[in-house]
Amino acid sequence: MKFIKEEDEKREDYIFQKNNITINTTRFIAGVLIALIVAVVATGFYLNIF
């Protein structure tokens, strides 16, 4: 089973399509996760935990 479907493939056993919605959603989720990590680290420094 493949994770990403290429545009010229006829297969049906894929998880993600390689289109703008998938790419933009992946970037958005990665950005939110990075922002959460930064917020946790900043809170740790603010409260003198680290």
C-alpha distance matrix in Angstrom:
0.0 3.8 6.7 9.3 10.2 13.0 16.0 16.3 13.0 13.2 9.6 9.2 5.6 6.1 8.2 11.0 13.0 15.1 18.4 21.6 21.0 17.8 19.6 22.9 21.5 19.8 23.2 25.1 23.3 23.7 27.4 28.1 26.7 28.9 31.8 31.5 31.5 34.5 36.2 35.8 37.2 40.0 41.0 41.0 43.4 45.5 46.0 46.6 43.9 42.5
3.8 0.0 3.8 5.8 7.1 9.8 13.2 13.9 11.1 12.3 9.2 9.4 6.6 4.9 6.8 8.5 10.2 11.7 15.3 18.4 18.2 14.9 16.4 19.8 18.8 17.0 20.2 22.4 21.0 21.1 24.7 25.7 24.6 26.5 29.5 29.6 29.5 32.3 34.2 34.1 35.3 38.0 39.2 39.4 41.6 43.7 44.5 45.1 42.5 41.0
6.7 3.8 0.0 3.8 6.8 9.8 13.1 14.8 12.6 14.1 11.4 10.9 8.4 5.2 4.8 5.7 8.2 9.7 13.0 15.7 15.1 11.7 13.1 16.4 15.2 13.3 16.5 18.7 17.2 17.4 21.0 22.0 21.0 22.9 25.8 25.9 26.1 28.8 30.7 30.7 32.0 34.5 35.7 36.1 38.3 40.2 41.1 41.9 39.4 38.0
9.3 5.8 3.8 0.0 3.8 6.4 9.6 11.8 10.2 12.3 10.6 10.7 9.5 5.9 6.1 4.7 5.4 6.1 9.7 12.7 12.8 9.7 10.8 14.4 14.0 12.4 15.3 17.8 17.1 17.3 20.5 22.0 21.5 23.1 25.9 26.6 26.9 29.2 31.2 31.7 32.9 35.1 36.6 37.3 39.1 41.0 42.2 43.0 40.8 39.3
10.2 7.1 6.8 3.8 0.0 3.8 6.4 8.4 6.8 8.8 7.8 8.4 8.5 5.8 7.5 6.1 4.7 5.7 9.1 12.7 13.2 10.9 12.3 15.8 15.8 15.0 17.7 20.1 19.8 20.4 23.3 24.8 24.7 26.4 28.9 29.7 30.3 32.5 34.4 35.1 36.3 38.4 39.9 40.7 42.6 44.3 45.6 46.6 44.4 42.9
13.0 9.8 9.8 6.4 3.8 0.0 3.8 5.6 5.6 8.8 9.2 11.0 11.7 9.4 11.2 9.3 7.0 5.9 9.0 12.6 14.2 12.3 12.9 16.5 17.3 16.4 18.6 21.3 21.6 21.8 24.4 26.4 26.4 27.7 30.3 31.5 31.9 33.8 36.0 36.9 37.8 39.8 41.6 42.4 44.0 45.8 47.3 48.2 46.2 44.5
16.0 13.2 13.1 9.6 6.4 3.8 0.0 3.8 5.7 8.4 10.1 11.8 13.6 11.7 13.4 11.3 8.0 6.9 8.5 12.0 13.9 13.1 13.8 16.9 18.1 18.0 19.9 22.4 23.1 23.7 26.0 27.9 28.4 29.7 32.0 33.4 34.1 35.8 37.8 39.0 40.1 41.8 43.6 44.7 46.2 47.8 49.5 50.5 48.7 47.1
16.3 13.9 14.8 11.8 8.4 5.6 3.8 0.0 3.8 6.7 9.3 11.9 14.0 13.0 15.5 14.1 11.2 10.5 12.3 15.8 17.7 16.7 17.5 20.7 21.9 21.5 23.5 26.0 26.7 27.0 29.5 31.5 31.8 33.0 35.4 36.8 37.3 39.1 41.2 42.3 43.3 45.1 47.0 47.9 49.4 51.2 52.8 53.6 51.8 50.0
13.0 11.1 12.6 10.2 6.8 5.6 5.7 3.8 0.0 3.8 5.6 8.6 10.5 10.1 13.2 12.6 10.4 10.8 13.3 17.1 18.3 16.8 18.1 21.4 21.9 21.4 23.9 26.3 26.4 26.9 29.7 31.4 31.4 32.9 35.4 36.4 36.9 39.0 41.0 41.8 42.9 45.0 46.6 47.4 49.1 50.9 52.3 53.1 51.0 49.4
13.2 12.3 14.1 12.3 8.8 8.8 8.4 6.7 3.8 0.0 3.8 6.7 9.5 10.3 13.6 13.7 11.8 13.2 15.3 19.0 19.7 18.5 20.3 23.4 23.6 23.4 26.1 28.2 28.1 29.0 31.8 33.2 33.2 35.1 37.5 38.2 38.9 41.2 43.0 43.6 45.0 47.1 48.5 49.4 51.3 53.0 54.2 55.2 53.0 51.6
9.6 9.2 11.4 10.6 7.8 9.2 10.1 9.3 5.6 3.8 0.0 3.8 5.9 7.3 10.9 11.9 11.1 13.1 15.7 19.4 19.5 17.7 19.8 23.0 22.6 22.2 25.2 27.2 26.6 27.5 30.6 31.7 31.4 33.5 36.0 36.4 37.0 39.5 41.2 41.6 43.0 45.4 46.6 47.3 49.4 51.1 52.1 53.1 50.7 49.3
9.2 9.4 10.9 10.7 8.4 11.0 11.8 11.9 8.6 6.7 3.8 0.0 3.8 5.8 8.9 10.5 10.3 13.2 15.5 19.0 18.4 16.6 19.3 22.1 21.2 21.1 24.4 25.9 25.1 26.4 29.5 30.2 30.0 32.4 34.7 34.8 35.7 38.3 39.7 40.0 41.8 44.1 45.0 45.8 48.1 49.7 50.5 51.7 49.2 48.1
5.6 6.6 8.4 9.5 8.5 11.7 13.6 14.0 10.5 9.5 5.9 3.8 0.0 3.8 6.9 9.6 10.7 13.6 16.3 19.7 18.8 16.4 19.0 21.9 20.6 19.9 23.4 25.0 23.7 24.8 28.1 28.7 28.0 30.5 33.0 32.9 33.4 36.3 37.8 37.8 39.4 41.9 42.8 43.3 45.7 47.5 48.1 49.1 46.5 45.4
6.1 4.9 5.2 5.9 5.8 9.4 11.7 13.0 10.1 10.3 7.3 5.8 3.8 0.0 3.8 6.0 7.5 10.3 13.2 16.4 15.6 12.9 15.3 18.3 17.1 16.2 19.7 21.4 20.2 21.2 24.5 25.2 24.7 26.9 29.5 29.6 30.1 32.9 34.4 34.6 36.2 38.6 39.6 40.2 42.5 44.2 45.1 46.1 43.6 42.4
8.2 6.8 4.8 6.1 7.5 11.2 13.4 15.5 13.2 13.6 10.9 8.9 6.9 3.8 0.0 3.8 6.9 10.0 12.4 14.9 13.5 10.5 13.2 15.9 14.1 13.3 16.9 18.2 16.8 18.1 21.4 21.8 21.2 23.8 26.1 26.1 26.8 29.6 31.0 31.2 32.9 35.3 36.1 36.9 39.2 40.8 41.6 42.7 40.3 39.3
11.0 8.5 5.7 4.7 6.1 9.3 11.3 14.1 12.6 13.7 11.9 10.5 9.6 6.0 3.8 0.0 3.8 6.5 8.7 11.1 10.0 7.0 9.6 12.4 11.1 10.5 14.0 15.5 14.7 15.9 19.0 19.8 19.7 22.0 24.2 24.7 25.6 28.0 29.5 30.1 31.7 33.8 35.0 35.9 38.1 39.6 40.6 41.9 39.7 38.5
13.0 10.2 8.2 5.4 4.7 7.0 8.0 11.2 10.4 11.8 11.1 10.3 10.7 7.5 6.9 3.8 0.0 3.8 5.7 9.0 8.7 6.7 9.0 12.0 11.8 11.8 14.6 16.4 16.4 17.6 20.3 21.5 21.9 23.8 25.9 26.8 27.8 30.0 31.5 32.5 34.0 35.8 37.2 38.4 40.3 41.7 43.0 44.3 42.3 41.1
15.1 11.7 9.7 6.1 5.7 5.9 6.9 10.5 10.8 13.2 13.1 13.2 13.6 10.3 10.0 6.5 3.8 0.0 3.8 7.1 8.4 6.5 7.2 10.6 11.5 11.1 13.3 15.6 16.3 16.9 19.2 21.0 21.6 22.9 25.2 26.5 27.3 29.1 31.0 32.2 33.4 35.1 36.8 37.9 39.5 41.0 42.7 43.8 42.0 40.5
18.4 15.3 13.0 9.7 9.1 9.0 8.5 12.3 13.3 15.3 15.7 15.5 16.3 13.2 12.4 8.7 5.7 3.8 0.0 3.8 5.6 5.6 6.4 8.7 10.2 11.0 12.6 14.5 15.8 16.9 18.6 20.4 21.6 22.9 24.6 26.2 27.5 28.9 30.6 32.2 33.5 34.8 36.5 38.0 39.5 40.7 42.5 43.9 42.4 41.0
21.6 18.4 15.7 12.7 12.7 12.6 12.0 15.8 17.1 19.0 19.4 19.0 19.7 16.4 14.9 11.1 9.0 7.1 3.8 0.0 3.8 5.5 5.1 5.9 8.3 9.8 10.5 12.0 14.1 15.2 16.3 18.1 19.9 20.9 22.3 24.2 25.7 26.8 28.3 30.2 31.6 32.5 34.3 36.1 37.4 38.4 40.3 41.8 40.6 39.3
21.0 18.2 15.1 12.8 13.2 14.2 13.9 17.7 18.3 19.7 19.5 18.4 18.8 15.6 13.5 10.0 8.7 8.4 5.6 3.8 0.0 3.8 5.5 5.3 6.0 8.5 10.0 10.4 12.1 14.1 15.3 16.4 18.2 19.9 21.0 22.4 24.3 25.7 26.8 28.6 30.3 31.3 32.7 34.6 36.2 37.0 38.7 40.5 39.1 38.1
17.8 14.9 11.7 9.7 10.9 12.3 13.1 16.7 16.8 18.5 17.7 16.6 16.4 12.9 10.5 7.0 6.7 6.5 5.6 5.5 3.8 0.0 3.8 5.6 5.2 6.1 8.6 9.9 10.6 12.1 14.2 15.4 16.4 18.3 19.9 21.1 22.5 24.3 25.7 27.1 28.7 30.1 31.5 33.1 34.8 35.9 37.5 39.0 37.3 36.2
19.6 16.4 13.1 10.8 12.3 12.9 13.8 17.5 18.1 20.3 19.8 19.3 19.0 15.3 13.2 9.6 9.0 7.2 6.4 5.1 5.5 3.8 0.0 3.8 5.5 5.2 6.3 8.7 10.1 10.6 12.3 14.4 15.5 16.6 18.4 20.1 21.3 22.6 24.4 26.0 27.2 28.5 30.3 31.8 33.2 34.4 36.3 37.6 36.2 34.8
22.9 19.8 16.4 14.4 15.8 16.5 16.9 20.7 21.4 23.4 23.0 22.1 21.9 18.3 15.9 12.4 12.0 10.6 8.7 5.9 5.3 5.6 3.8 0.0 3.8 5.4 5.1 6.1 8.7 9.9 10.5 12.3 14.3 15.3 16.4 18.4 20.0 21.0 22.4 24.5 25.8 26.7 28.4 30.3 31.6 32.5 34.5 36.1 34.9 33.7
21.5 18.8 15.2 14.0 15.8 17.3 18.1 21.9 21.9 23.6 22.6 21.2 20.6 17.1 14.1 11.1 11.8 11.5 10.2 8.3 6.0 5.2 5.5 3.8 0.0 3.8 5.4 5.0 6.1 8.5 9.8 10.6 12.3 14.2 15.2 16.5 18.4 19.9 21.0 22.6 24.4 25.6 26.9 28.7 30.4 31.2 32.9 34.6 33.1 32.3
19.8 17.0 13.3 12.4 15.0 16.4 18.0 21.5 21.4 23.4 22.2 21.1 19.9 16.2 13.3 10.5 11.8 11.1 11.0 9.8 8.5 6.1 5.2 5.4 3.8 0.0 3.8 5.4 5.2 6.1 8.5 10.0 10.6 12.2 14.2 15.4 16.6 18.3 19.9 21.2 22.7 24.2 25.7 27.1 28.8 30.1 31.7 33.0 31.4 30.2
23.2 20.2 16.5 15.3 17.7 18.6 19.9 23.5 23.9 26.1 25.2 24.4 23.4 19.7 16.9 14.0 14.6 13.3 12.6 10.5 10.0 8.6 6.3 5.1 5.4 3.8 0.0 3.8 5.6 5.1 6.1 8.7 9.9 10.5 12.2 14.3 15.4 16.4 18.2 20.0 21.1 22.3 24.2 25.8 27.0 28.2 30.2 31.5 30.2 28.9
25.1 22.4 18.7 17.8 20.1 21.3 22.4 26.0 26.3 28.2 27.2 25.9 25.0 21.4 18.2 15.5 16.4 15.6 14.5 12.0 10.4 9.9 8.7 6.1 5.0 5.4 3.8 0.0 3.8 5.5 5.1 6.2 8.7 9.9 10.5 12.4 14.3 15.3 16.4 18.5 20.1 20.9 22.4 24.4 25.8 26.6 28.5 30.2 29.0 28.1
23.3 21.0 17.2 17.1 19.8 21.6 23.1 26.7 26.4 28.1 26.6 25.1 23.7 20.2 16.8 14.7 16.4 16.3 15.8 14.1 12.1 10.6 10.1 8.7 6.1 5.2 5.6 3.8 0.0 3.8 5.4 5.1 6.2 8.6 9.8 10.6 12.4 14.3 15.2 16.6 18.5 19.8 21.0 22.7 24.5 25.5 27.0 28.6 27.1 26.2
23.7 21.1 17.4 17.3 20.4 21.8 23.7 27.0 26.9 29.0 27.5 26.4 24.8 21.2 18.1 15.9 17.6 16.9 16.9 15.2 14.1 12.1 10.6 9.9 8.5 6.1 5.1 5.5 3.8 0.0 3.8 5.5 5.1 6.2 8.6 9.9 10.6 12.3 14.2 15.5 16.6 18.2 19.9 21.2 22.8 24.2 25.8 27.0 25.5 24.2
27.4 24.7 21.0 20.5 23.3 24.4 26.0 29.5 29.7 31.8 30.6 29.5 28.1 24.5 21.4 19.0 20.3 19.2 18.6 16.3 15.3 14.2 12.3 10.5 9.8 8.5 6.1 5.1 5.4 3.8 0.0 3.8 5.4 5.1 6.1 8.6 9.9 10.5 12.2 14.3 15.4 16.3 18.2 20.0 21.1 22.2 24.2 25.6 24.6 23.4
28.1 25.7 22.0 22.0 24.8 26.4 27.9 31.5 31.4 33.2 31.7 30.2 28.7 25.2 21.8 19.8 21.5 21.0 20.4 18.1 16.4 15.4 14.4 12.3 10.6 10.0 8.7 6.2 5.1 5.5 3.8 0.0 3.8 5.5 5.0 6.2 8.7 9.9 10.4 12.3 14.3 15.1 16.3 18.4 20.0 20.7 22.4 24.2 23.0 22.4
26.7 24.6 21.0 21.5 24.7 26.4 28.4 31.8 31.4 33.2 31.4 30.0 28.0 24.7 21.2 19.7 21.9 21.6 21.6 19.9 18.2 16.4 15.5 14.3 12.3 10.6 9.9 8.7 6.2 5.1 5.4 3.8 0.0 3.8 5.4 5.1 6.2 8.7 9.8 10.6 12.4 14.2 15.3 16.6 18.6 19.8 21.1 22.5 20.9 20.1
28.9 26.5 22.9 23.1 26.4 27.7 29.7 33.0 32.9 35.1 33.5 32.4 30.5 26.9 23.8 22.0 23.8 22.9 22.9 20.9 19.9 18.3 16.6 15.3 14.2 12.2 10.5 9.9 8.6 6.2 5.1 5.5 3.8 0.0 3.8 5.4 5.1 6.2 8.6 10.0 10.6 12.2 14.2 15.4 16.6 18.2 20.0 21.0 19.8 18.4
31.8 29.5 25.8 25.9 28.9 30.3 32.0 35.4 35.4 37.5 36.0 34.7 33.0 29.5 26.1 24.2 25.9 25.2 24.6 22.3 21.0 19.9 18.4 16.4 15.2 14.2 12.2 10.5 9.8 8.6 6.1 5.0 5.4 3.8 0.0 3.8 5.5 5.1 6.1 8.7 10.0 10.4 12.1 14.2 15.4 16.1 18.2 19.8 19.0 18.2
31.5 29.6 25.9 26.6 29.7 31.5 33.4 36.8 36.4 38.2 36.4 34.8 32.9 29.6 26.1 24.7 26.8 26.5 26.2 24.2 22.4 21.1 20.1 18.4 16.5 15.4 14.3 12.4 10.6 9.9 8.6 6.2 5.1 5.4 3.8 0.0 3.8 5.4 5.0 6.2 8.6 9.8 10.5 12.3 14.3 15.1 16.4 18.2 16.9 16.5
31.5 29.5 26.1 26.9 30.3 31.9 34.1 37.3 36.9 38.9 37.0 35.7 33.4 30.1 26.8 25.6 27.8 27.3 27.5 25.7 24.3 22.5 21.3 20.0 18.4 16.6 15.4 14.3 12.4 10.6 9.9 8.7 6.2 5.1 5.5 3.8 0.0 3.8 5.4 5.2 6.2 8.5 9.9 10.6 12.5 14.2 15.4 16.5 14.9 13.9
34.5 32.3 28.8 29.2 32.5 33.8 35.8 39.1 39.0 41.2 39.5 38.3 36.3 32.9 29.6 28.0 30.0 29.1 28.9 26.8 25.7 24.3 22.6 21.0 19.9 18.3 16.4 15.3 14.3 12.3 10.5 9.9 8.7 6.2 5.1 5.4 3.8 0.0 3.8 5.5 5.2 6.0 8.5 9.8 10.6 12.1 14.2 15.2 14.5 13.3
36.2 34.2 30.7 31.2 34.4 36.0 37.8 41.2 41.0 43.0 41.2 39.7 37.8 34.4 31.0 29.5 31.5 31.0 30.6 28.3 26.8 25.7 24.4 22.4 21.0 19.9 18.2 16.4 15.2 14.2 12.2 10.4 9.8 8.6 6.1 5.0 5.4 3.8 0.0 3.8 5.5 5.1 6.0 8.5 9.9 10.3 12.1 14.0 13.5 13.3
35.8 34.1 30.7 31.7 35.1 36.9 39.0 42.3 41.8 43.6 41.6 40.0 37.8 34.6 31.2 30.1 32.5 32.2 32.2 30.2 28.6 27.1 26.0 24.5 22.6 21.2 20.0 18.5 16.6 15.5 14.3 12.3 10.6 10.0 8.7 6.2 5.2 5.5 3.8 0.0 3.8 5.5 5.1 6.2 8.8 9.8 10.6 12.1 10.7 10.7
37.2 35.3 32.0 32.9 36.3 37.8 40.1 43.3 42.9 45.0 43.0 41.8 39.4 36.2 32.9 31.7 34.0 33.4 33.5 31.6 30.3 28.7 27.2 25.8 24.4 22.7 21.1 20.1 18.5 16.6 15.4 14.3 12.4 10.6 10.0 8.6 6.2 5.2 5.5 3.8 0.0 3.8 5.4 5.0 6.3 8.6 10.0 10.4 9.4 8.2
40.0 38.0 34.5 35.1 38.4 39.8 41.8 45.1 45.0 47.1 45.4 44.1 41.9 38.6 35.3 33.8 35.8 35.1 34.8 32.5 31.3 30.1 28.5 26.7 25.6 24.2 22.3 20.9 19.8 18.2 16.3 15.1 14.2 12.2 10.4 9.8 8.5 6.0 5.1 5.5 3.8 0.0 3.8 5.4 5.2 6.1 8.6 9.7 10.1 9.5
41.0 39.2 35.7 36.6 39.9 41.6 43.6 47.0 46.6 48.5 46.6 45.0 42.8 39.6 36.1 35.0 37.2 36.8 36.5 34.3 32.7 31.5 30.3 28.4 26.9 25.7 24.2 22.4 21.0 19.9 18.2 16.3 15.3 14.2 12.1 10.5 9.9 8.5 6.0 5.1 5.4 3.8 0.0 3.8 5.4 4.9 6.1 8.4 8.4 9.3
41.0 39.4 36.1 37.3 40.7 42.4 44.7 47.9 47.4 49.4 47.3 45.8 43.3 40.2 36.9 35.9 38.4 37.9 38.0 36.1 34.6 33.1 31.8 30.3 28.7 27.1 25.8 24.4 22.7 21.2 20.0 18.4 16.6 15.4 14.2 12.3 10.6 9.8 8.5 6.2 5.0 5.4 3.8 0.0 3.8 5.5 5.3 6.0 5.0 5.7
43.4 41.6 38.3 39.1 42.6 44.0 46.2 49.4 49.1 51.3 49.4 48.1 45.7 42.5 39.2 38.1 40.3 39.5 39.5 37.4 36.2 34.8 33.2 31.6 30.4 28.8 27.0 25.8 24.5 22.8 21.1 20.0 18.6 16.6 15.4 14.3 12.5 10.6 9.9 8.8 6.3 5.2 5.4 3.8 0.0 3.8 5.5 4.9 6.1 5.6
45.5 43.7 40.2 41.0 44.3 45.8 47.8 51.2 50.9 53.0 51.1 49.7 47.5 44.2 40.8 39.6 41.7 41.0 40.7 38.4 37.0 35.9 34.4 32.5 31.2 30.1 28.2 26.6 25.5 24.2 22.2 20.7 19.8 18.2 16.1 15.1 14.2 12.1 10.3 9.8 8.6 6.1 4.9 5.5 3.8 0.0 3.8 5.5 7.8 8.8
46.0 44.5 41.1 42.2 45.6 47.3 49.5 52.8 52.3 54.2 52.1 50.5 48.1 45.1 41.6 40.6 43.0 42.7 42.5 40.3 38.7 37.5 36.3 34.5 32.9 31.7 30.2 28.5 27.0 25.8 24.2 22.4 21.1 20.0 18.2 16.4 15.4 14.2 12.1 10.6 10.0 8.6 6.1 5.3 5.5 3.8 0.0 3.9 5.6 8.2
46.6 45.1 41.9 43.0 46.6 48.2 50.5 53.6 53.1 55.2 53.1 51.7 49.1 46.1 42.7 41.9 44.3 43.8 43.9 41.8 40.5 39.0 37.6 36.1 34.6 33.0 31.5 30.2 28.6 27.0 25.6 24.2 22.5 21.0 19.8 18.2 16.5 15.2 14.0 12.1 10.4 9.7 8.4 6.0 4.9 5.5 3.9 0.0 3.8 5.6
43.9 42.5 39.4 40.8 44.4 46.2 48.7 51.8 51.0 53.0 50.7 49.2 46.5 43.6 40.3 39.7 42.3 42.0 42.4 40.6 39.1 37.3 36.2 34.9 33.1 31.4 30.2 29.0 27.1 25.5 24.6 23.0 20.9 19.8 19.0 16.9 14.9 14.5 13.5 10.7 9.4 10.1 8.4 5.0 6.1 7.8 5.6 3.8 0.0 3.8
42.5 41.0 38.0 39.3 42.9 44.5 47.1 50.0 49.4 51.6 49.3 48.1 45.4 42.4 39.3 38.5 41.1 40.5 41.0 39.3 38.1 36.2 34.8 33.7 32.3 30.2 28.9 28.1 26.2 24.2 23.4 22.4 20.1 18.4 18.2 16.5 13.9 13.3 13.3 10.7 8.2 9.5 9.3 5.7 5.6 8.8 8.2 5.6 3.8 0.0
